[in-house]
Every structure is written in structure tokens, then in C-alpha cells.
Amino acid sequence: MSRCGDYGDVVSDLLSVVEARGYADVANALLGIFGDDAALFVIDHAFEQLVEVTTGTNGGSARLLDDELRVSMLENRPYVDGSMRWVPISDREQPVLVVRVPVTTDLPPDDVMAQLGPIANDHRNRFEELERIRRRSSMSVAAEMQWASLPNRADRLGDYAIGSVLEPAYEVAGDAFDYAAADGAIWVYSLDGMGHGLAAATASVMALAAIRNERRRGGGLDAQMAAADAALFDEFGGDRFVTGLACRIDADGVEFVNAGHEPAWRVTGSQASRLELTAELPLGVVGSHEYRLQRQGPLDGGDGIVLFSDGPTNSHAPDGTAYSADRLRERLEAHWWKAPLRTAHEVIADVLGFIGSGKVTDDITAVVVRRETSAA
């Protein structure tokens, strides 16, 4: 029987989740909240499978995350499948765990559900079993380092909703992204390290650290990119570089710095256009380049900015046909009004489907930022 109808019991169970001393405590406490008929699942890194969370260290059965269930999780909403309901437990906008309960089960109040996700996400990083269970393939050392440096794949910062995807999830080595809220603005970044593998991942993570360091000192986009340029040059002497696109969004407009990166896209209403941004030197080439700001007008409600790595437009079908910018535009427009996490996934899923049986030779990244309210 579910305890969800008794708020006092739910609060008690919530505290037991907070105070969990191990993986089994987390599983038992969460299942205690949702009742005897509940089952708990974790989403794998590639967002392709749900793996049951049990008190065993290897987890239970796995289920493909496909069709309407996948769509619901990407949109962070429950899904009813016959007599069962699948409910995401989310850290803000990012699903962390999924609970399956009978449709007759009373769920905890919204404020309790909102607290479960961040707690579960912390525990996923704290207790290795949860992370082990969600891995359905071996992860490279480069990917391990990369993922440890990145923010959540989805979030809501003020008026802006954000969704991102990075493929191939278990072998990524070179691409990185970041976003943050600071000084009344949203800051968004896409980085692509030269080459592929551990060296490329090291360079992109170093660039990301330099950008964050300067941002937290109060520096603007130009100063942040200059700091990354200097850090990489000091370490590699110009032998290794990272392309990067940095973006700052506030009510007055959008600013960019483009360090040799794939151009950004802007969506106005339902129309997507590739911005003609001047590409300057990649980060790490000279160590002393002075980057300049490039400005665009403000975003209205429903408008947004999308950053891609060069992975999509460098992709090819098995017959050698290139994935075109026109196709990227069409896919972006077709999925624009969905949740940003789903928009990012649907666009990149189209790229991967286009590649088909061909090998993914480059990391593929998308970061979608959409303004959810109208400009004042």
C-alpha cells in the first residue's frame, strides 16, 4: 500500500532518503514512499534504456526507453501504460530516476516530488552502485572525464529552458558544453577539442575550467574566451586547440564570441536561421588573441538560440551523402515547440539515423535554449 496519502509519513520517508548511508538505503527509502507495488528505474547515459534499481549491486531487468515512454521522459512528464504509470523523478528539468506505480497509487505532493530529484541526483554521484547500474556499455576514460565536468542535460534558469545532448554517450571525447545563470544573464557554451580521445577531452575540459574561472571572477564573454586561449597556449604551446562558441543572453539582447566554432542558430517564432558570426582564432592557438563581442537583438517568448558542434554537418550517410544544413534547419523547426531536452534529442537522433550503419567519427553536441516568457 502506498504511503503517499499521509503527508507526515512522506516527510519521514523523505528524510530517510536524505540521510541514506548507502545505495540500498536509497532504493528502500524511495520505494517506501511510493508503496509496495512500486518499482524504481534509472535512465542510462544514452537515454535508451531504463534499468531497474534493486538492492543488488548490478540492478535488475532493463527496458528499452522507446516510443511514448521515451517522449514522456524527455518532456519530464508521467506516462500511463495500461494499469501502470511511469513517473520521472527529476532534478529540476532532468529526469534522474523513474518510478513505476499502479495508476491507482496516490503520488506525493508536488513539493515533495520536486525535492526527491535533486536528492537522488546527489546520491547517484555519491553511491557508485547507482552510476554502475545506469551504464549499459563500457565508458572510455575520456568520456568519464568529460561527463564529470558537465552540468545537467536539462534545466530551467529564470525565463529560459535548456536542453542538451552529447553523443556518442559512452565514447565522447572532445566536445563539451556549459551553461549558467549569473549577473542577470544566461551564459551558454559549446566547445570542441582538436582531434578525438583523451588529449582532446583534456583540452576541452581545461578550456571549460578557464572559462568558468573567469566567469566567476566577473569577466565577460571576451575575457572568458581570452582566459581559455591563454590557459591552453600555456599548457600546449599552440600544438593543441579548442574551438568554442560562447553566448550571453539577457533581456536586452544576445552576445556571442566565436572562436573558430560552428555557427549558432537562432529560432524566431518557428523559423530557424544560421547566424553569420565571424569566426576568430580557436582557443589555444596564440594565447593572446583579443576576442570581440558580436551582438544580436533580444529574444521574445518562444524564441531561442541553439549551439551545435560540427558533428552534425560533418556526418555522412553510408553512401557518402553529407548531412546538410538545410536538413538540420528542417529538423530544428519541426521539433522546436517541444521541451528543449526533447528538441535536442530529436534533432541528434535524426543525425544518428542519417549516419545509420556508418561509424560516428566525431562527437555530436546540441544545446537548446528557449525563452519561455515574452519580453517585457
The 8 nearest C-alpha neighbors of each residue, nearest first, counted from 0:
[[1, 34, 35, 2, 36, 104, 33, 3],
 [34, 0, 2, 33, 3, 104, 35, 105],
 [3, 1, 4, 5, 32, 34, 8, 0],
 [4, 2, 107, 1, 5, 106, 105, 9],
 [3, 5, 2, 105, 6, 107, 1, 106],
 [6, 4, 8, 3, 7, 2, 9, 107],
 [5, 7, 9, 8, 4, 10, 3, 107],
 [8, 6, 10, 9, 5, 11, 12, 4],
 [7, 9, 11, 5, 6, 10, 12, 2],
 [8, 10, 6, 12, 11, 7, 13, 32],
 [11, 9, 13, 7, 12, 8, 6, 14],
 [12, 10, 8, 14, 9, 13, 7, 15],
 [11, 13, 15, 9, 14, 10, 32, 28],
 [14, 12, 10, 16, 15, 11, 9, 17],
 [13, 15, 17, 11, 16, 12, 18, 10],
 [14, 16, 12, 18, 13, 17, 19, 28],
 [17, 15, 13, 19, 14, 28, 18, 25],
 [18, 16, 14, 15, 19, 13, 118, 25],
 [17, 19, 15, 16, 14, 20, 24, 13],
 [20, 18, 24, 16, 25, 17, 21, 15],
 [21, 19, 18, 24, 22, 25, 23, 126],
 [22, 20, 24, 23, 19, 126, 25, 122],
 [21, 23, 25, 24, 126, 128, 26, 129],
 [24, 22, 54, 26, 25, 21, 27, 53],
 [23, 25, 19, 27, 21, 22, 26, 28],
 [26, 24, 22, 28, 23, 27, 16, 19],
 [25, 27, 23, 29, 24, 28, 30, 22],
 [28, 26, 30, 24, 29, 25, 31, 23],
 [27, 29, 31, 25, 16, 30, 26, 24],
 [30, 28, 32, 31, 26, 27, 25, 16],
 [29, 31, 27, 33, 32, 28, 34, 26],
 [32, 30, 28, 29, 34, 33, 27, 12],
 [31, 33, 29, 30, 34, 2, 12, 9],
 [34, 32, 30, 1, 31, 37, 3, 2],
 [1, 35, 33, 0, 31, 37, 36, 32],
 [34, 36, 0, 37, 1, 31, 33, 30],
 [37, 35, 34, 100, 38, 101, 0, 33],
 [38, 36, 100, 99, 34, 35, 33, 30],
 [39, 37, 99, 98, 100, 36, 40, 30],
 [38, 40, 98, 52, 51, 97, 99, 37],
 [41, 39, 51, 97, 52, 50, 96, 49],
 [40, 42, 96, 50, 49, 133, 97, 51],
 [43, 41, 49, 48, 46, 133, 96, 50],
 [42, 44, 133, 46, 45, 48, 134, 49],
 [45, 43, 46, 168, 134, 133, 42, 169],
 [44, 46, 47, 168, 43, 169, 167, 48],
 [47, 45, 43, 44, 48, 42, 64, 49],
 [46, 48, 64, 45, 63, 43, 65, 49],
 [49, 47, 63, 64, 62, 43, 42, 46],
 [48, 50, 42, 62, 61, 41, 40, 64],
 [51, 49, 61, 40, 41, 60, 48, 52],
 [50, 52, 40, 59, 60, 58, 39, 61],
 [51, 53, 58, 40, 39, 59, 50, 41],
 [54, 52, 58, 55, 59, 51, 26, 56],
 [53, 55, 23, 56, 26, 52, 58, 22],
 [56, 54, 53, 57, 58, 59, 23, 52],
 [55, 57, 58, 128, 54, 132, 53, 131],
 [58, 56, 55, 132, 59, 131, 128, 53],
 [59, 57, 52, 53, 132, 55, 51, 56],
 [58, 60, 51, 53, 52, 50, 61, 57],
 [59, 61, 51, 50, 62, 58, 49, 52],
 [62, 60, 50, 49, 51, 48, 59, 63],
 [63, 61, 49, 48, 64, 50, 60, 51],
 [62, 64, 48, 65, 47, 49, 61, 69],
 [63, 65, 48, 47, 69, 49, 68, 62],
 [64, 66, 69, 63, 68, 67, 47, 70],
 [65, 67, 69, 68, 70, 64, 71, 63],
 [68, 66, 70, 69, 71, 65, 78, 72],
 [67, 69, 71, 70, 66, 65, 78, 64],
 [70, 68, 65, 64, 72, 67, 71, 66],
 [69, 71, 67, 73, 68, 72, 74, 66],
 [72, 70, 74, 68, 76, 69, 73, 78],
 [71, 73, 75, 69, 74, 70, 76, 68],
 [74, 72, 341, 70, 75, 71, 340, 69],
 [73, 75, 71, 72, 338, 76, 70, 341],
 [76, 74, 72, 73, 71, 87, 94, 92],
 [75, 77, 71, 74, 72, 87, 78, 86],
 [78, 76, 86, 85, 71, 87, 84, 79],
 [77, 79, 85, 84, 71, 68, 80, 86],
 [78, 80, 84, 83, 81, 85, 77, 82],
 [81, 79, 83, 84, 82, 78, 85, 68],
 [80, 82, 83, 79, 84, 102, 101, 78],
 [81, 83, 102, 101, 80, 84, 79, 103],
 [84, 82, 101, 102, 80, 81, 100, 79],
 [83, 85, 79, 102, 100, 99, 78, 101],
 [86, 84, 99, 78, 77, 98, 79, 97],
 [85, 87, 77, 98, 97, 84, 99, 88],
 [88, 86, 97, 94, 89, 96, 75, 77],
 [89, 87, 96, 116, 97, 94, 95, 86],
 [90, 88, 94, 116, 95, 93, 91, 87],
 [89, 91, 116, 117, 93, 92, 94, 95],
 [90, 92, 89, 93, 154, 155, 113, 116],
 [93, 91, 154, 153, 90, 89, 155, 94],
 [92, 94, 153, 89, 90, 91, 95, 152],
 [95, 93, 89, 87, 88, 96, 90, 75],
 [96, 94, 89, 88, 93, 120, 116, 90],
 [97, 95, 41, 88, 40, 94, 87, 42],
 [96, 98, 87, 40, 86, 88, 39, 41],
 [97, 99, 39, 86, 38, 85, 40, 100],
 [100, 98, 85, 38, 37, 84, 86, 39],
 [99, 101, 37, 84, 83, 102, 36, 104],
 [102, 100, 83, 103, 104, 82, 84, 99],
 [101, 103, 83, 84, 104, 82, 100, 79],
 [102, 104, 101, 105, 100, 82, 83, 84],
 [105, 103, 102, 101, 106, 1, 100, 33],
 [104, 106, 3, 4, 103, 107, 1, 33],
 [105, 107, 3, 104, 108, 33, 4, 112],
 [106, 108, 3, 111, 112, 109, 105, 9],
 [109, 107, 111, 110, 112, 106, 6, 3],
 [108, 110, 112, 111, 113, 107, 106, 114],
 [111, 109, 113, 112, 108, 114, 107, 115],
 [110, 112, 114, 113, 108, 109, 107, 115],
 [113, 111, 109, 115, 114, 110, 107, 108],
 [112, 114, 110, 111, 115, 109, 116, 89],
 [115, 113, 111, 112, 116, 117, 118, 110],
 [114, 116, 112, 118, 113, 117, 119, 111],
 [115, 117, 90, 89, 88, 119, 118, 114],
 [118, 116, 90, 120, 119, 115, 114, 121],
 [119, 117, 121, 115, 116, 120, 122, 17],
 [118, 120, 122, 116, 121, 117, 115, 123],
 [121, 119, 123, 117, 122, 118, 116, 95],
 [120, 122, 118, 124, 119, 123, 125, 117],
 [121, 123, 125, 119, 124, 120, 126, 118],
 [124, 122, 120, 129, 121, 125, 126, 130],
 [123, 125, 122, 121, 126, 120, 127, 130],
 [124, 126, 122, 123, 121, 127, 129, 120],
 [127, 125, 128, 123, 122, 22, 124, 129],
 [126, 128, 130, 129, 131, 125, 124, 123],
 [129, 127, 131, 130, 126, 56, 132, 22],
 [128, 130, 123, 132, 131, 127, 126, 133],
 [129, 131, 127, 133, 128, 132, 123, 134],
 [132, 130, 128, 129, 134, 133, 127, 57],
 [133, 131, 129, 130, 134, 58, 57, 128],
 [132, 134, 43, 130, 131, 41, 42, 135],
 [135, 133, 132, 131, 136, 43, 44, 130],
 [134, 136, 133, 43, 137, 132, 44, 48],
 [137, 135, 134, 138, 169, 133, 44, 43],
 [136, 138, 139, 169, 135, 134, 170, 140],
 [139, 137, 169, 170, 142, 136, 143, 140],
 [138, 140, 142, 141, 170, 143, 169, 137],
 [139, 141, 143, 142, 144, 138, 197, 170],
 [140, 142, 197, 144, 172, 139, 143, 200],
 [141, 143, 145, 171, 139, 144, 140, 170],
 [144, 142, 140, 141, 145, 146, 139, 147],
 [145, 143, 141, 147, 142, 146, 140, 148],
 [144, 146, 142, 148, 143, 147, 141, 200],
 [147, 145, 148, 149, 143, 144, 142, 150],
 [146, 148, 144, 145, 149, 143, 142, 150],
 [149, 147, 146, 145, 144, 204, 150, 207],
 [148, 150, 146, 147, 177, 176, 151, 145],
 [151, 149, 177, 152, 148, 178, 176, 146],
 [152, 150, 153, 93, 149, 154, 90, 163],
 [151, 153, 163, 162, 93, 150, 164, 154],
 [154, 152, 162, 93, 92, 161, 151, 340],
 [155, 153, 92, 161, 91, 160, 156, 93],
 [154, 156, 160, 159, 161, 157, 92, 91],
 [157, 155, 159, 158, 160, 154, 180, 185],
 [156, 158, 159, 155, 160, 180, 185, 371],
 [157, 159, 371, 370, 372, 156, 160, 155],
 [160, 158, 370, 156, 369, 157, 371, 155],
 [159, 161, 155, 369, 368, 154, 156, 370],
 [162, 160, 368, 154, 153, 367, 339, 155],
 [340, 161, 163, 153, 339, 367, 152, 366],
 [164, 162, 366, 152, 365, 343, 340, 367],
 [163, 165, 365, 364, 343, 344, 152, 166],
 [164, 166, 364, 363, 168, 167, 365, 163],
 [167, 165, 168, 363, 362, 171, 364, 164],
 [166, 168, 171, 170, 169, 362, 165, 363],
 [167, 169, 166, 45, 171, 170, 44, 165],
 [170, 168, 138, 167, 171, 142, 139, 137],
 [169, 171, 167, 142, 139, 168, 138, 172],
 [172, 170, 142, 167, 168, 362, 169, 166],
 [173, 171, 196, 200, 141, 195, 142, 174],
 [172, 174, 200, 192, 199, 191, 195, 203],
 [175, 173, 191, 190, 362, 192, 172, 203],
 [176, 174, 190, 189, 191, 203, 173, 145],
 [177, 175, 189, 188, 190, 149, 174, 178],
 [176, 178, 188, 187, 150, 149, 189, 179],
 [177, 179, 187, 186, 188, 185, 176, 180],
 [178, 180, 186, 185, 181, 187, 177, 156],
 [179, 181, 185, 184, 186, 156, 183, 182],
 [182, 180, 184, 183, 179, 185, 186, 214],
 [181, 183, 184, 180, 185, 217, 249, 186],
 [184, 182, 181, 249, 180, 185, 250, 248],
 [185, 183, 249, 248, 181, 182, 180, 186],
 [184, 186, 180, 248, 247, 179, 249, 181],
 [185, 187, 247, 179, 178, 246, 180, 184],
 [188, 186, 178, 246, 177, 245, 247, 185],
 [189, 187, 245, 177, 176, 244, 246, 178],
 [188, 190, 176, 244, 243, 175, 306, 245],
 [191, 189, 243, 175, 174, 242, 176, 203],
 [192, 190, 174, 242, 173, 241, 243, 203],
 [193, 191, 241, 173, 199, 203, 202, 174],
 [194, 192, 199, 241, 240, 239, 191, 195],
 [195, 193, 199, 192, 196, 173, 198, 172],
 [196, 194, 199, 172, 173, 193, 197, 198],
 [195, 197, 172, 199, 198, 141, 200, 173],
 [196, 198, 141, 200, 199, 201, 172, 195],
 [199, 197, 201, 200, 196, 202, 195, 194],
 [200, 198, 173, 192, 202, 195, 201, 196],
 [199, 201, 173, 172, 197, 203, 202, 198],
 [200, 202, 198, 204, 199, 203, 197, 205],
 [201, 203, 205, 199, 200, 204, 192, 206],
 [202, 204, 206, 192, 200, 205, 201, 173],
 [205, 203, 207, 201, 206, 202, 200, 208],
 [206, 204, 202, 208, 203, 207, 201, 209],
 [207, 205, 227, 203, 209, 204, 208, 202],
 [206, 208, 204, 210, 205, 209, 203, 211],
 [207, 209, 205, 211, 206, 210, 212, 204],
 [208, 210, 227, 212, 206, 207, 211, 226],
 [211, 209, 223, 207, 213, 212, 208, 227],
 [212, 210, 214, 208, 209, 213, 215, 207],
 [211, 213, 209, 215, 210, 214, 208, 216],
 [212, 214, 216, 223, 210, 218, 215, 211],
 [215, 213, 211, 218, 217, 216, 212, 210],
 [214, 216, 212, 217, 213, 211, 218, 181],
 [215, 217, 213, 214, 218, 212, 211, 219],
 [218, 216, 214, 215, 213, 219, 182, 181],
 [217, 219, 214, 213, 222, 216, 223, 220],
 [220, 218, 222, 221, 223, 217, 214, 213],
 [221, 219, 223, 222, 224, 256, 245, 218],
 [220, 222, 290, 224, 223, 219, 291, 225],
 [221, 223, 225, 219, 220, 218, 224, 226],
 [224, 222, 210, 220, 226, 213, 225, 221],
 [223, 225, 227, 226, 221, 222, 228, 220],
 [224, 226, 228, 222, 223, 227, 221, 229],
 [227, 225, 223, 229, 224, 228, 209, 222],
 [226, 228, 206, 209, 224, 230, 229, 225],
 [229, 227, 282, 283, 286, 225, 226, 231],
 [228, 230, 286, 232, 226, 227, 231, 233],
 [231, 229, 227, 233, 232, 228, 226, 234],
 [232, 230, 283, 234, 233, 228, 229, 235],
 [231, 233, 283, 236, 286, 229, 237, 235],
 [232, 234, 230, 231, 236, 235, 229, 286],
 [235, 233, 231, 232, 236, 230, 237, 229],
 [234, 236, 232, 238, 237, 239, 231, 233],
 [237, 235, 232, 238, 233, 234, 231, 239],
 [236, 238, 284, 232, 235, 239, 283, 285],
 [239, 237, 235, 236, 240, 284, 232, 283],
 [240, 238, 237, 235, 193, 283, 241, 284],
 [239, 241, 283, 282, 193, 284, 281, 192],
 [242, 240, 192, 282, 191, 193, 281, 203],
 [243, 241, 281, 260, 259, 191, 258, 190],
 [242, 244, 190, 258, 260, 189, 257, 241],
 [243, 245, 257, 189, 188, 260, 256, 258],
 [246, 244, 188, 256, 255, 187, 243, 257],
 [245, 247, 255, 187, 254, 186, 188, 248],
 [246, 248, 186, 254, 253, 185, 187, 184],
 [249, 247, 253, 185, 184, 252, 186, 246],
 [248, 250, 184, 251, 252, 185, 253, 183],
 [249, 251, 252, 297, 374, 248, 298, 184],
 [252, 250, 297, 249, 296, 253, 248, 298],
 [297, 251, 253, 296, 249, 250, 295, 248],
 [252, 254, 248, 295, 247, 294, 297, 296],
 [255, 253, 294, 247, 293, 246, 292, 295],
 [256, 254, 246, 293, 245, 292, 294, 257],
 [255, 257, 245, 292, 244, 293, 291, 258],
 [256, 258, 244, 278, 259, 260, 279, 243],
 [257, 259, 281, 279, 243, 280, 242, 260],
 [258, 260, 278, 281, 242, 279, 280, 257],
 [261, 259, 242, 243, 258, 244, 257, 262],
 [260, 262, 309, 308, 307, 263, 259, 244],
 [263, 261, 274, 260, 276, 273, 264, 275],
 [262, 264, 306, 274, 305, 273, 261, 265],
 [265, 263, 273, 305, 272, 274, 304, 306],
 [264, 266, 304, 272, 271, 303, 305, 273],
 [265, 267, 271, 303, 302, 270, 304, 268],
 [268, 266, 302, 270, 269, 265, 271, 303],
 [267, 269, 270, 302, 301, 266, 271, 300],
 [268, 270, 267, 332, 266, 271, 335, 302],
 [271, 269, 267, 266, 268, 332, 272, 265],
 [272, 270, 266, 265, 328, 332, 267, 269],
 [273, 271, 265, 264, 274, 266, 270, 328],
 [272, 274, 264, 263, 265, 275, 262, 271],
 [275, 273, 264, 263, 276, 262, 272, 265],
 [274, 276, 273, 277, 262, 263, 278, 264],
 [277, 275, 274, 278, 262, 257, 293, 263],
 [276, 278, 279, 275, 257, 293, 259, 262],
 [279, 277, 259, 257, 258, 276, 260, 280],
 [278, 280, 258, 259, 257, 277, 281, 290],
 [279, 281, 258, 259, 282, 284, 278, 288],
 [282, 280, 258, 242, 259, 241, 284, 240],
 [281, 283, 228, 241, 240, 284, 242, 258],
 [282, 284, 228, 232, 231, 240, 286, 237],
 [283, 285, 237, 282, 240, 286, 281, 232],
 [286, 284, 287, 283, 237, 232, 288, 228],
 [287, 285, 229, 228, 232, 283, 288, 284],
 [288, 286, 285, 229, 289, 225, 228, 284],
 [287, 289, 286, 290, 285, 225, 228, 280],
 [290, 288, 287, 225, 291, 221, 222, 224],
 [291, 289, 221, 288, 225, 256, 292, 224],
 [292, 290, 221, 256, 293, 289, 255, 257],
 [291, 293, 256, 255, 254, 294, 221, 290],
 [292, 294, 255, 254, 256, 291, 295, 276],
 [293, 295, 254, 253, 255, 292, 296, 252],
 [296, 294, 253, 252, 254, 297, 293, 255],
 [295, 297, 252, 253, 298, 294, 251, 254],
 [252, 298, 296, 251, 253, 250, 299, 295],
 [299, 297, 302, 303, 252, 300, 296, 370],
 [298, 300, 374, 373, 302, 301, 297, 370],
 [373, 299, 301, 372, 370, 371, 302, 374],
 [300, 302, 370, 371, 369, 299, 268, 303],
 [303, 301, 267, 266, 299, 298, 300, 370],
 [302, 304, 369, 266, 368, 265, 370, 298],
 [303, 305, 265, 368, 264, 367, 266, 369],
 [306, 304, 367, 264, 366, 263, 368, 265],
 [305, 307, 263, 366, 365, 189, 264, 367],
 [308, 306, 365, 364, 309, 366, 305, 261],
 [307, 309, 364, 310, 261, 363, 191, 189],
 [308, 310, 261, 312, 311, 313, 307, 363],
 [309, 311, 363, 313, 308, 361, 362, 312],
 [312, 310, 314, 313, 309, 363, 350, 322],
 [311, 313, 322, 314, 309, 310, 323, 324],
 [314, 312, 310, 311, 309, 315, 322, 321],
 [315, 313, 311, 312, 322, 321, 310, 354],
 [316, 314, 321, 320, 319, 354, 322, 317],
 [315, 317, 354, 320, 319, 318, 353, 321],
 [316, 318, 357, 319, 354, 315, 356, 355],
 [319, 317, 316, 320, 315, 357, 321, 354],
 [318, 320, 316, 315, 317, 321, 314, 354],
 [321, 319, 316, 315, 318, 322, 317, 314],
 [322, 320, 315, 323, 314, 319, 316, 313],
 [321, 323, 312, 314, 315, 311, 320, 324],
 [324, 322, 325, 326, 321, 312, 327, 311],
 [323, 325, 327, 326, 328, 312, 322, 273],
 [326, 324, 328, 323, 327, 329, 322, 330],
 [325, 327, 329, 323, 328, 324, 330, 322],
 [326, 328, 324, 330, 325, 329, 331, 323],
 [329, 327, 325, 331, 326, 330, 271, 324],
 [330, 328, 326, 332, 331, 327, 333, 325],
 [331, 329, 333, 327, 332, 328, 346, 326],
 [330, 332, 328, 329, 334, 333, 335, 327],
 [331, 333, 335, 329, 330, 334, 269, 271],
 [334, 332, 330, 331, 335, 329, 336, 269],
 [335, 333, 342, 331, 332, 337, 336, 330],
 [334, 336, 332, 337, 331, 333, 342, 269],
 [337, 335, 334, 338, 342, 333, 301, 339],
 [336, 338, 335, 334, 342, 339, 341, 74],
 [337, 339, 341, 74, 340, 342, 336, 73],
 [340, 338, 162, 342, 341, 161, 367, 343],
 [162, 341, 339, 343, 342, 338, 163, 73],
 [340, 342, 344, 73, 338, 339, 343, 345],
 [343, 341, 339, 345, 334, 340, 344, 337],
 [344, 342, 340, 341, 346, 345, 163, 365],
 [343, 345, 341, 347, 342, 346, 348, 164],
 [346, 344, 348, 342, 347, 343, 341, 349],
 [347, 345, 349, 343, 348, 344, 330, 342],
 [346, 348, 350, 349, 344, 345, 351, 343],
 [349, 347, 345, 351, 350, 346, 344, 352],
 [348, 350, 352, 346, 347, 351, 353, 345],
 [351, 349, 347, 353, 348, 352, 311, 354],
 [352, 350, 348, 354, 353, 349, 355, 347],
 [351, 353, 355, 349, 354, 350, 348, 347],
 [354, 352, 350, 355, 351, 316, 349, 315],
 [355, 353, 316, 351, 357, 352, 315, 356],
 [356, 354, 352, 353, 357, 351, 316, 317],
 [355, 357, 354, 358, 317, 316, 352, 353],
 [358, 356, 317, 354, 355, 316, 359, 315],
 [357, 359, 360, 356, 354, 355, 317, 361],
 [360, 358, 361, 357, 354, 362, 314, 167],
 [359, 361, 358, 362, 314, 310, 313, 357],
 [362, 360, 310, 359, 363, 195, 313, 314],
 [361, 363, 310, 166, 171, 174, 167, 364],
 [362, 364, 310, 166, 165, 308, 311, 361],
 [365, 363, 165, 308, 307, 164, 166, 362],
 [364, 366, 307, 163, 164, 306, 343, 367],
 [365, 367, 163, 306, 305, 162, 307, 368],
 [368, 366, 305, 162, 161, 339, 163, 343],
 [369, 367, 161, 304, 303, 160, 305, 159],
 [370, 368, 303, 160, 159, 302, 371, 301],
 [369, 371, 159, 300, 301, 302, 158, 372],
 [370, 372, 300, 158, 301, 159, 369, 160],
 [373, 371, 300, 370, 158, 374, 301, 299],
 [300, 374, 372, 299, 375, 371, 301, 370],
 [373, 375, 299, 300, 372, 250, 298, 297],
 [374, 373, 250, 299, 372, 300, 251, 298]]
